[in-house]
């Protein structure tokens, strides 16, 4: 890939004590936008992140007949959307999560909904979700199981929904969000087949649905019950993004610095907040009440073996910091990483090897050997259009002064101000 907007990551050369207000959680924001579009009346959302993914979702919902206005930090959504027979064309750009939610929403419509997006999004499969919709009355046209796709509803559910959970929890979330509106009076069972990846993201979905007046809960470890109901409008606040928090937790740990994350604490349901336990294992101290404060150790400890199946987006953060940890770091539970914006197992392995790091992978594990910063080779990171590749590898850049990214602006997908917040650590005393 040619360099689009190359940027040398500046090193962090001194200790720091910084305060960071994270962007609002993308996962929560997209769910709340979808539910607000399905609710009757106005919903006021505070803290929607200013990023490409959220804007892509907003633009698509507007195309679906939803009135959305932004005034400062508050986004007002006037629902419900248009469930009629008009043909609608949506561009999800690079947002995989938005795509899956929009596929679910499209199943509620009588008309045809065309969904397309960036080439990197077209390469990602939606086949398990398409299969469910087709089994319950929708017509789906897709040449490859991905985008572009045409969905014509409405969905007709007269039995339990069964969905493969081994590729992405986003398929299941899409079904959960529409289930209250489509299920019989007795409620709906959503049954999950295959290995379930990213369960904490389903817990986020259930928690956000409860905020909007809908009852949904785990019946057993593979079945979710959803009660028939309508979404309620009202004010909602989007908390800070737990995946974004991992970068600053890691930087504090690597540099013996301190970071206070102002808008996330232990009350969160976001699975990636468990990364606090990872940095604690590396020697950091974490305070979690009211905000989250990470105080790094004089020198990080190592981790011999750790399973990251419950926080796959945070796994890339640990992969990128692994060369700076003592010994060999083995990370397991990574089978879902192949199906993200890029292959987040093999792509980072390729980039680490280019920097002179010894790496070995299997289909669901990676082992990374310790490499001194002085031994790292100069390299321009290929981000593969993946925002998290750039942010995660900034950890290596913070110690090496030898790492550039091929496109500085790739972070705009979820965190446009990332490099400014990164600089706060470099300039804070």
Sine and cosine of phi, psi and omega as CSV:
sin_phi,cos_phi,sin_psi,cos_psi,sin_omega,cos_omega
0.00,0.00,0.72,-0.69,0.04,-1.00
-0.97,0.26,0.43,-0.90,0.02,-1.00
-0.96,0.29,0.84,-0.54,-0.03,-1.00
-1.00,0.02,-0.73,0.68,-0.02,-1.00
-0.50,-0.87,0.92,0.39,-0.17,-0.99
-0.88,0.48,0.56,-0.83,-0.11,-0.99
-0.54,-0.84,0.86,-0.51,0.06,-1.00
-0.98,0.20,0.87,-0.49,-0.01,-1.00
-0.94,0.34,0.87,-0.49,-0.03,-1.00
-0.95,0.30,0.61,-0.79,-0.01,-1.00
-0.96,0.28,0.46,-0.89,0.16,-0.99
-0.99,-0.15,0.90,-0.44,-0.20,-0.98
-0.92,-0.39,0.03,1.00,0.02,-1.00
-0.56,-0.83,0.27,-0.96,0.02,-1.00
-0.92,0.39,0.33,-0.94,-0.06,-1.00
-0.53,-0.85,0.38,-0.93,0.16,-0.99
-0.63,-0.78,0.99,-0.16,-0.18,-0.98
-0.84,-0.54,0.40,-0.92,0.07,-1.00
-0.90,-0.43,0.79,-0.61,-0.05,-1.00
-0.82,-0.57,0.77,-0.64,0.19,-0.98
-0.99,-0.17,0.92,-0.38,-0.08,-1.00
-0.95,0.32,0.43,-0.90,0.18,-0.98
-0.89,0.45,0.45,-0.90,0.05,-1.00
-0.85,0.53,0.51,-0.86,-0.01,-1.00
-0.86,0.51,0.85,-0.52,0.04,-1.00
-0.89,0.45,-0.67,0.74,-0.03,-1.00
-0.86,0.52,-0.72,0.69,0.00,-1.00
-0.94,0.35,-0.67,0.74,-0.04,-1.00
-0.87,0.50,-0.72,0.70,-0.03,-1.00
-0.91,0.42,-0.62,0.79,0.04,-1.00
-0.91,0.41,-0.70,0.71,-0.02,-1.00
-0.92,0.39,-0.61,0.80,0.07,-1.00
-0.88,0.47,-0.69,0.73,0.01,-1.00
-0.90,0.45,-0.71,0.71,-0.02,-1.00
-0.93,0.36,-0.58,0.82,0.06,-1.00
-0.90,0.44,-0.57,0.82,0.03,-1.00
-0.94,0.35,-0.39,0.92,0.00,-1.00
-1.00,-0.07,-0.18,0.98,-0.03,-1.00
-1.00,0.04,0.37,-0.93,0.08,-1.00
-1.00,0.02,0.80,-0.60,0.06,-1.00
0.99,-0.13,-0.23,-0.97,-0.12,-0.99
-1.00,-0.09,0.72,-0.69,0.14,-0.99
-0.88,-0.48,0.78,-0.63,0.00,-1.00
-0.97,-0.22,0.91,-0.41,-0.04,-1.00
-0.95,-0.30,0.85,-0.53,0.02,-1.00
-0.95,-0.30,0.76,-0.65,0.05,-1.00
0.99,-0.12,0.25,0.97,0.13,-0.99
-0.86,0.51,0.81,-0.59,-0.05,-1.00
-0.92,0.40,0.60,-0.80,0.07,-1.00
-0.99,0.11,1.00,0.08,-0.06,-1.00
-0.52,-0.85,0.25,-0.97,-0.08,-1.00
-0.88,0.47,-0.65,0.76,-0.05,-1.00
-0.89,0.45,-0.72,0.69,0.01,-1.00
-0.91,0.42,-0.64,0.77,-0.01,-1.00
-0.92,0.38,-0.59,0.81,0.06,-1.00
-0.88,0.48,-0.68,0.73,0.02,-1.00
-0.90,0.43,-0.70,0.71,0.01,-1.00
-0.87,0.50,-0.73,0.68,-0.01,-1.00
-0.88,0.48,-0.63,0.78,0.01,-1.00
-0.93,0.37,-0.64,0.77,0.02,-1.00
-0.91,0.41,-0.59,0.81,0.08,-1.00
-0.88,0.47,-0.66,0.75,0.06,-1.00
-0.87,0.49,-0.45,0.89,0.01,-1.00
-1.00,0.02,0.21,0.98,0.12,-0.99
1.00,-0.03,0.20,0.98,0.00,-1.00
-1.00,-0.04,0.73,-0.69,0.06,-1.00
-1.00,0.04,0.86,-0.51,-0.02,-1.00
-0.77,-0.63,0.81,-0.58,-0.01,-1.00
-0.80,-0.60,0.64,-0.77,0.03,-1.00
-0.89,-0.46,0.77,-0.64,0.03,-1.00
-0.72,-0.69,0.98,-0.18,-0.06,-1.00
0.91,0.41,-0.81,-0.59,-0.04,-1.00
-1.00,0.06,-0.05,1.00,-0.08,-1.00
-0.95,-0.30,0.77,-0.64,0.09,-1.00
-0.94,-0.35,0.84,-0.55,-0.01,-1.00
-0.97,-0.25,0.83,-0.57,-0.04,-1.00
-0.92,-0.40,0.84,-0.54,0.03,-1.00
-0.97,-0.25,0.94,-0.33,0.02,-1.00
-0.96,-0.29,0.04,-1.00,0.05,1.00
-1.00,0.00,0.18,-0.98,0.05,-1.00
-0.94,0.34,0.11,-0.99,0.01,-1.00
-1.00,0.05,0.90,-0.44,0.02,-1.00
-1.00,-0.10,0.24,0.97,-0.16,-0.99
-0.98,0.20,-0.34,-0.94,-0.18,-0.98
-0.99,-0.13,0.04,1.00,0.00,-1.00
-0.91,0.41,0.52,-0.86,0.11,-0.99
-1.00,0.05,0.76,-0.65,-0.09,-1.00
-0.82,-0.58,0.64,-0.76,0.05,-1.00
-0.92,-0.40,0.83,-0.55,-0.04,-1.00
-0.88,-0.47,0.61,-0.80,0.08,-1.00
-0.87,-0.49,0.96,-0.27,-0.01,-1.00
-0.99,0.14,0.01,1.00,0.05,-1.00
0.84,0.54,-0.94,-0.33,-0.02,-1.00
-0.88,-0.48,0.28,0.96,-0.12,-0.99
-1.00,-0.10,0.98,-0.20,0.03,-1.00
-0.92,0.40,-0.66,0.75,0.00,-1.00
-0.89,0.45,-0.69,0.72,0.04,-1.00
-0.87,0.49,-0.65,0.76,-0.02,-1.00
-0.84,0.54,-0.75,0.66,-0.06,-1.00
-0.91,0.42,-0.66,0.76,0.03,-1.00
-0.91,0.42,-0.63,0.78,-0.01,-1.00
-0.94,0.35,-0.54,0.84,0.08,-1.00
-0.89,0.46,-0.68,0.73,0.06,-1.00
-0.89,0.46,-0.72,0.69,0.01,-1.00
-0.88,0.48,-0.64,0.77,0.00,-1.00
-0.87,0.50,-0.50,0.87,-0.01,-1.00
-0.93,0.37,-0.27,0.96,0.04,-1.00
-0.99,0.12,-0.26,0.96,-0.12,-0.99
-1.00,0.01,0.52,-0.85,0.09,-1.00
-0.98,0.21,-0.54,0.84,-0.04,-1.00
-1.00,0.10,0.02,-1.00,0.00,-1.00
-1.00,0.07,0.69,-0.72,0.06,-1.00
-0.87,-0.49,0.90,-0.43,0.06,-1.00
-1.00,-0.06,0.79,-0.61,0.01,-1.00
-0.83,-0.56,0.77,-0.64,0.04,-1.00
-0.64,-0.77,0.04,-1.00,0.00,-1.00
-0.12,-0.99,-0.18,-0.98,-0.01,-1.00
-0.87,0.50,0.39,-0.92,-0.02,-1.00
-0.84,0.54,-0.59,0.81,0.02,-1.00
-0.92,0.40,-0.48,0.88,0.04,-1.00
-0.98,0.18,-0.57,0.82,0.03,-1.00
-0.89,0.46,-0.44,0.90,-0.03,-1.00
-0.98,0.19,-0.15,0.99,-0.06,-1.00
-1.00,-0.09,0.72,-0.69,-0.10,-1.00
-0.98,0.22,0.61,-0.80,0.18,-0.98
-0.84,-0.54,0.24,0.97,-0.16,-0.99
-0.85,0.53,-0.67,0.74,0.01,-1.00
-0.86,0.52,-0.61,0.79,0.02,-1.00
-0.95,0.30,-0.66,0.76,0.06,-1.00
-0.86,0.51,-0.66,0.75,-0.03,-1.00
-0.86,0.50,-0.68,0.73,0.00,-1.00
-0.90,0.44,-0.72,0.70,-0.02,-1.00
-0.88,0.48,-0.67,0.74,0.00,-1.00
-0.92,0.40,-0.54,0.84,0.02,-1.00
-0.96,0.29,-0.18,0.98,-0.06,-1.00
-0.78,-0.63,0.65,0.76,0.24,-0.97
0.99,-0.12,-0.12,0.99,0.02,-1.00
-1.00,0.02,0.44,-0.90,0.16,-0.99
-0.97,-0.24,0.81,-0.59,0.00,-1.00
-0.83,-0.55,0.80,-0.60,0.08,-1.00
-0.91,-0.42,0.89,-0.45,0.01,-1.00
-0.43,-0.90,0.83,-0.55,-0.09,-1.00
-0.93,0.36,-0.50,0.86,-0.17,-0.99
-0.79,-0.61,0.10,0.99,-0.10,-0.99
0.99,0.11,0.07,1.00,0.04,-1.00
-0.80,-0.60,-0.49,-0.87,0.07,-1.00
-1.00,-0.07,0.47,-0.88,0.00,1.00
-0.96,0.29,0.44,-0.90,-0.01,-1.00
-0.61,-0.79,0.44,-0.90,0.06,-1.00
-0.81,-0.58,0.85,-0.52,-0.02,-1.00
-0.90,-0.44,0.79,-0.61,0.06,-1.00
-0.83,-0.55,0.82,-0.57,-0.02,-1.00
-0.94,-0.34,-0.41,-0.91,0.06,1.00
-1.00,0.04,0.36,-0.93,0.03,-1.00
-0.93,0.36,0.58,-0.82,0.02,-1.00
-0.79,-0.62,0.95,-0.31,-0.09,-1.00
-0.95,-0.30,0.86,-0.52,0.04,-1.00
-0.78,-0.62,0.25,0.97,0.03,-1.00
-0.40,-0.92,0.02,-1.00,0.03,-1.00
-0.90,0.44,0.58,-0.81,0.10,-1.00
-1.00,0.03,0.70,-0.72,0.08,-1.00
-0.85,-0.53,0.78,-0.63,-0.09,-1.00
-0.70,-0.72,0.66,-0.75,0.06,-1.00
-0.95,0.32,0.82,-0.57,-0.03,-1.00
-0.98,-0.22,0.18,0.98,-0.16,-0.99
-0.99,0.10,-0.32,0.95,-0.02,-1.00
-0.99,-0.14,-0.71,0.71,-0.07,-1.00
-0.35,-0.94,0.66,-0.75,0.10,-0.99
-0.96,0.28,-0.25,0.97,-0.05,-1.00
-0.90,0.44,-0.52,0.85,0.07,-1.00
-0.87,0.49,-0.68,0.73,-0.05,-1.00
-0.93,0.36,-0.68,0.74,0.05,-1.00
-0.85,0.53,-0.67,0.75,0.01,-1.00
-0.85,0.52,-0.67,0.74,0.02,-1.00
-0.95,0.32,-0.63,0.78,0.00,-1.00
-0.88,0.47,-0.65,0.76,-0.07,-1.00
-0.93,0.38,-0.51,0.86,0.00,-1.00
-1.00,-0.06,-0.27,0.96,-0.10,-0.99
-0.85,0.53,-0.65,0.76,-0.02,-1.00
-0.87,0.50,-0.44,0.90,-0.06,-1.00
-1.00,-0.01,-0.27,0.96,-0.13,-0.99
-0.90,-0.44,-0.22,0.98,-0.15,-0.99
-0.99,0.14,0.31,-0.95,0.07,-1.00
-0.93,0.36,0.18,-0.98,-0.04,-1.00
-0.85,0.52,-0.46,0.89,-0.02,-1.00
-0.98,0.19,-0.10,1.00,0.00,-1.00
0.98,-0.20,0.01,-1.00,-0.10,-1.00
-0.75,-0.66,0.67,-0.74,0.15,-0.99
-0.97,-0.22,0.77,-0.64,0.11,-0.99
-0.94,-0.35,0.93,-0.37,-0.06,-1.00
-0.98,-0.21,0.68,-0.73,-0.10,-1.00
-0.94,-0.33,0.84,-0.55,0.05,-1.00
-0.97,-0.24,0.26,-0.97,0.00,-1.00
0.95,0.32,-0.07,-1.00,0.05,-1.00
-0.94,0.33,0.73,-0.68,0.01,-1.00
-1.00,-0.01,0.90,-0.44,0.07,-1.00
-0.97,-0.22,0.48,-0.88,0.13,-0.99
0.87,0.49,0.65,0.76,0.02,-1.00
-0.81,0.59,-0.62,0.79,0.00,-1.00
-0.84,0.55,-0.46,0.89,0.04,-1.00
-0.94,0.34,-0.48,0.88,0.10,-1.00
-0.95,0.30,-0.57,0.82,0.08,-1.00
-0.90,0.44,-0.60,0.80,0.10,-0.99
-0.86,0.51,-0.73,0.69,-0.03,-1.00
-0.85,0.52,-0.74,0.67,-0.03,-1.00
-0.90,0.44,-0.63,0.77,0.01,-1.00
-0.91,0.41,-0.68,0.73,0.00,-1.00
-0.93,0.36,-0.59,0.81,0.07,-1.00
-0.88,0.47,-0.63,0.78,0.00,-1.00
-0.90,0.43,-0.54,0.84,0.04,-1.00
-0.91,0.42,-0.39,0.92,-0.04,-1.00
-0.97,-0.23,0.30,0.95,0.15,-0.99
1.00,0.05,0.21,0.98,-0.03,-1.00
-0.95,-0.33,0.73,-0.68,0.03,-1.00
-1.00,-0.03,0.83,-0.56,0.09,-1.00
-0.47,-0.88,0.70,-0.71,-0.06,-1.00
-0.43,-0.90,0.34,-0.94,0.07,-1.00
-0.93,0.36,0.81,-0.59,0.11,-0.99
-1.00,0.03,-0.62,0.79,0.21,-0.98
-0.48,-0.88,-0.13,-0.99,-0.13,-0.99
-0.95,0.30,-0.04,1.00,0.04,-1.00
-0.75,-0.66,0.13,0.99,-0.07,-1.00
-0.68,-0.73,0.75,-0.66,0.05,-1.00
-0.89,-0.45,0.75,-0.66,0.08,-1.00
-0.99,-0.13,0.73,-0.68,0.05,-1.00
-0.84,-0.54,0.80,-0.59,0.03,-1.00
-0.99,0.11,0.52,-0.85,0.07,-1.00
-0.94,0.34,0.75,-0.66,-0.01,-1.00
-0.12,-0.99,0.11,-0.99,0.12,-0.99
-0.94,-0.33,0.52,-0.86,0.07,-1.00
-0.96,0.29,0.66,-0.76,0.03,-1.00
-1.00,-0.06,0.62,-0.78,0.11,-0.99
-0.99,0.15,0.02,-1.00,0.02,-1.00
0.62,-0.78,0.01,-1.00,0.00,-1.00
-0.99,0.17,0.66,-0.75,0.07,-1.00
-0.68,-0.73,0.57,-0.82,0.07,-1.00
-0.90,-0.45,0.75,-0.66,-0.01,-1.00
-1.00,-0.04,0.87,-0.49,-0.01,-1.00
-0.98,0.22,0.14,-0.99,-0.02,-1.00
-0.90,0.43,0.40,-0.92,-0.10,-1.00
-0.99,0.12,0.87,-0.50,-0.08,-1.00
-0.94,0.33,-0.49,0.87,0.05,-1.00
-0.94,0.35,-0.67,0.75,0.08,-1.00
-0.87,0.49,-0.54,0.84,0.01,-1.00
-0.89,0.45,-0.46,0.89,-0.07,-1.00
-0.89,0.45,-0.54,0.84,-0.04,-1.00
-0.91,0.41,-0.67,0.74,-0.03,-1.00
-0.97,0.24,-0.55,0.84,0.12,-0.99
-0.87,0.48,-0.69,0.73,0.00,-1.00
-0.92,0.38,-0.67,0.74,0.00,-1.00
-0.90,0.44,-0.66,0.75,0.06,-1.00
-0.88,0.47,-0.63,0.77,-0.02,-1.00
-0.93,0.37,-0.66,0.75,-0.04,-1.00
-0.95,0.30,-0.50,0.86,-0.13,-0.99
-0.95,-0.32,0.04,1.00,-0.04,-1.00
0.90,0.43,0.48,0.88,0.00,-1.00
-0.99,-0.16,-0.12,-0.99,0.03,-1.00
-0.73,-0.68,0.66,-0.75,0.03,-1.00
-0.70,-0.71,0.72,-0.69,0.13,-0.99
-0.95,-0.32,0.87,-0.49,0.03,-1.00
-0.99,-0.12,0.93,-0.36,-0.27,-0.96
-0.97,0.25,-0.43,0.90,-0.20,-0.98
-0.85,-0.52,0.57,0.82,0.14,-0.99
-0.44,-0.90,0.62,-0.78,0.05,-1.00
-0.50,-0.87,-0.21,-0.98,-0.14,-0.99
-0.93,0.37,-0.15,0.99,0.02,-1.00
-0.98,0.21,-0.14,0.99,-0.04,-1.00
-0.92,0.40,0.49,-0.87,0.14,-0.99
-0.99,-0.17,0.07,1.00,-0.03,-1.00
-0.96,0.29,0.82,-0.58,-0.07,-1.00
-0.88,0.48,-0.55,0.83,-0.05,-1.00
-0.93,0.36,-0.16,0.99,0.10,-0.99
-0.90,0.43,-0.35,0.94,0.08,-1.00
-0.88,0.48,-0.26,0.97,0.03,-1.00
-0.87,0.49,-0.38,0.93,0.11,-0.99
-0.84,0.54,-0.59,0.80,0.02,-1.00
-0.94,0.35,-0.52,0.85,0.05,-1.00
-0.91,0.41,-0.74,0.67,-0.02,-1.00
-0.94,0.34,-0.46,0.89,0.12,-0.99
-0.90,0.43,-0.64,0.77,0.06,-1.00
-0.90,0.44,-0.43,0.90,0.04,-1.00
-1.00,0.07,0.02,1.00,0.09,-1.00
0.94,-0.33,-0.05,1.00,-0.01,-1.00
-0.98,0.22,0.36,-0.93,0.14,-0.99
-0.96,-0.29,0.71,-0.71,-0.04,-1.00
-0.81,-0.59,0.79,-0.61,0.09,-1.00
-0.94,-0.33,0.76,-0.65,-0.24,-0.97
-0.87,-0.50,0.15,0.99,-0.12,-0.99
-0.99,-0.14,0.85,-0.52,0.03,-1.00
0.99,0.16,-0.64,0.77,0.11,-0.99
-0.54,-0.84,-0.15,-0.99,0.07,-1.00
-0.79,-0.61,0.83,-0.56,0.00,-1.00
-0.87,-0.50,0.82,-0.58,0.00,-1.00
-0.93,-0.37,0.82,-0.57,0.02,-1.00
-0.89,-0.45,0.92,-0.40,-0.10,-1.00
-0.96,0.27,0.41,-0.91,0.03,-1.00
-0.98,0.19,0.27,-0.96,0.09,-1.00
-0.84,0.55,-0.58,0.82,0.06,-1.00
-0.51,-0.86,0.75,-0.66,-0.05,-1.00
-0.93,0.38,0.52,-0.85,0.11,-0.99
-0.99,0.10,0.07,-1.00,0.05,-1.00
-0.97,-0.25,0.26,-0.97,0.12,-0.99
-0.81,-0.59,0.87,-0.50,-0.04,-1.00
-0.97,0.25,-0.68,0.73,-0.09,-1.00
-0.46,-0.89,0.79,-0.62,0.00,-1.00
-0.57,-0.82,0.67,-0.74,0.02,-1.00
-0.99,-0.13,0.85,-0.53,-0.05,-1.00
-0.92,-0.38,0.40,0.92,-0.09,-1.00
-0.89,0.46,-0.48,0.88,-0.04,-1.00
-1.00,0.07,-0.12,0.99,0.03,-1.00
-0.61,-0.79,0.93,0.38,-0.11,-0.99
-0.90,0.44,-0.57,0.82,0.01,-1.00
-0.93,0.38,-0.51,0.86,0.04,-1.00
-0.98,0.22,-0.30,0.95,-0.02,-1.00
-0.87,0.49,-0.61,0.80,0.00,-1.00
-0.89,0.45,-0.56,0.83,0.06,-1.00
-0.87,0.49,-0.72,0.70,-0.01,-1.00
-0.93,0.36,-0.61,0.79,0.05,-1.00
-0.86,0.52,-0.70,0.71,-0.07,-1.00
-0.95,0.32,-0.49,0.87,0.00,-1.00
-1.00,0.02,-0.20,0.98,-0.11,-0.99
-0.84,0.54,-0.62,0.78,0.03,-1.00
-0.87,0.48,-0.36,0.93,-0.05,-1.00
-1.00,-0.06,0.07,1.00,0.00,-1.00
-0.97,-0.23,0.52,-0.86,-0.02,-1.00
-0.89,0.46,0.61,-0.79,0.09,-1.00
0.96,0.27,-0.40,-0.92,0.03,-1.00
-0.96,-0.26,0.79,-0.61,0.01,-1.00
-0.98,-0.18,0.86,-0.51,0.07,-1.00
-0.94,-0.34,0.82,-0.58,-0.03,-1.00
-0.89,-0.45,0.77,-0.64,-0.04,-1.00
-0.87,-0.49,0.09,-1.00,0.03,-1.00
0.97,0.24,0.53,0.85,-0.16,-0.99
-0.96,-0.26,0.32,0.95,-0.11,-0.99
-0.87,0.49,-0.49,0.87,-0.04,-1.00
-0.98,0.18,-0.19,0.98,-0.07,-1.00
-0.93,0.38,-0.34,0.94,0.01,-1.00
-0.93,0.37,-0.29,0.96,-0.18,-0.98
-0.91,-0.40,0.45,0.89,0.03,-1.00
-1.00,-0.07,-0.32,-0.95,0.00,-1.00
-0.82,0.57,-0.60,0.80,0.23,-0.97
-0.71,-0.71,0.02,-1.00,0.10,-1.00
-0.96,0.27,0.99,-0.13,-0.13,-0.99
-0.98,0.20,0.17,0.99,0.19,-0.98
-0.97,-0.24,-0.81,0.58,-0.07,-1.00
-0.98,0.19,-0.56,0.83,0.00,-1.00
-0.90,0.43,-0.76,0.65,0.06,-1.00
-0.89,0.45,-0.55,0.84,0.05,-1.00
-0.88,0.48,-0.68,0.73,0.04,-1.00
-0.87,0.49,-0.69,0.72,-0.03,-1.00
-0.93,0.36,-0.62,0.79,0.04,-1.00
-0.90,0.43,-0.67,0.74,0.02,-1.00
-0.88,0.47,-0.60,0.80,0.02,-1.00
-0.90,0.43,-0.38,0.93,0.03,-1.00
-1.00,-0.05,0.05,1.00,0.04,-1.00
1.00,-0.04,0.23,0.97,0.00,-1.00
-1.00,-0.01,0.68,-0.73,0.05,-1.00
-0.99,0.12,0.84,-0.54,-0.11,-0.99
-0.68,-0.73,0.62,-0.78,0.17,-0.99
-0.72,-0.69,0.56,-0.83,-0.04,-1.00
-0.73,-0.68,0.42,-0.91,0.28,-0.96
-0.84,-0.54,-0.20,-0.98,-0.02,-1.00
-0.92,0.40,-0.38,0.93,-0.05,-1.00
-0.66,-0.75,0.27,0.96,0.03,-1.00
-0.65,-0.76,0.33,-0.94,0.15,-0.99
-0.59,-0.81,0.65,-0.76,0.10,-1.00
-0.86,-0.50,0.79,-0.62,-0.10,-1.00
-0.81,-0.58,0.81,-0.59,-0.01,-1.00
-1.00,0.03,0.54,-0.84,0.05,-1.00
-0.87,0.50,0.66,-0.75,0.03,-1.00
-0.66,-0.75,0.81,-0.58,0.01,-1.00
-0.91,0.42,0.59,-0.81,0.02,-1.00
-0.81,0.58,-0.57,0.82,0.00,-1.00
-0.94,0.35,-0.32,0.95,-0.01,-1.00
-1.00,-0.03,-0.19,0.98,0.02,-1.00
-0.93,0.37,0.68,-0.73,-0.01,-1.00
-1.00,0.04,0.53,-0.85,0.06,-1.00
-0.88,0.47,0.64,-0.77,-0.12,-0.99
-0.35,-0.94,0.57,-0.82,0.20,-0.98
-0.98,-0.21,0.91,-0.42,-0.09,-1.00
-0.93,0.37,0.78,-0.63,0.21,-0.98
-0.99,0.12,0.89,-0.46,-0.05,-1.00
-1.00,0.05,-0.24,0.97,0.01,-1.00
0.86,0.51,0.56,0.83,-0.05,-1.00
0.87,0.49,0.36,0.93,-0.08,-1.00
-0.95,-0.31,0.92,-0.40,-0.03,-1.00
-0.84,0.54,-0.61,0.80,-0.07,-1.00
-0.96,0.27,-0.39,0.92,0.12,-0.99
-0.89,0.47,-0.71,0.70,-0.02,-1.00
-0.91,0.42,-0.72,0.69,-0.07,-1.00
-0.94,0.35,-0.66,0.75,0.01,-1.00
-0.91,0.42,-0.70,0.72,-0.05,-1.00
-0.97,0.25,-0.16,0.99,0.15,-0.99
-0.88,0.47,-0.38,0.92,0.05,-1.00
-0.89,0.45,-0.70,0.71,0.06,-1.00
-0.92,0.38,-0.66,0.75,0.02,-1.00
-0.88,0.47,-0.49,0.87,-0.03,-1.00
-0.92,0.39,-0.32,0.95,-0.01,-1.00
-0.94,-0.34,-0.30,0.95,-0.20,-0.98
-0.97,-0.25,-0.51,0.86,-0.13,-0.99
0.85,0.52,0.35,0.94,-0.06,-1.00
-0.81,-0.59,0.07,1.00,-0.13,-0.99
-0.91,-0.42,0.82,-0.57,0.14,-0.99
-0.94,-0.35,0.37,-0.93,0.16,-0.99
-0.95,-0.32,0.53,-0.85,-0.09,-1.00
-0.95,0.30,-0.36,0.93,-0.01,-1.00
-0.51,-0.86,0.97,-0.26,-0.02,-1.00
-0.88,0.48,-0.53,0.85,-0.13,-0.99
-0.99,0.12,-0.03,1.00,-0.02,-1.00
-0.87,0.48,-0.41,0.91,-0.01,-1.00
-0.93,0.37,-0.24,0.97,-0.02,-1.00
-0.87,0.50,-0.32,0.95,-0.02,-1.00
-0.83,0.55,-0.66,0.76,-0.01,-1.00
-0.72,-0.69,-0.29,0.96,-0.16,-0.99
-0.51,-0.86,0.95,0.32,-0.06,-1.00
-0.85,0.53,-0.45,0.89,-0.06,-1.00
-0.99,-0.12,0.30,0.95,-0.10,-1.00
-0.85,0.52,-0.73,0.68,-0.09,-1.00
-0.93,0.37,-0.50,0.87,0.08,-1.00
-0.92,0.38,-0.67,0.74,0.02,-1.00
-0.94,0.34,-0.58,0.81,0.10,-0.99
-0.86,0.52,-0.66,0.75,0.01,-1.00
-0.90,0.43,-0.45,0.89,0.04,-1.00
-0.87,0.50,-0.54,0.84,0.03,-1.00
-0.95,0.31,-0.57,0.82,0.00,-1.00
-0.94,0.33,-0.51,0.86,-0.11,-0.99
-0.97,-0.25,-0.19,0.98,-0.01,-1.00
-0.97,0.25,0.52,-0.85,0.02,-1.00
-0.93,-0.36,0.00,0.00,0.00,0.00
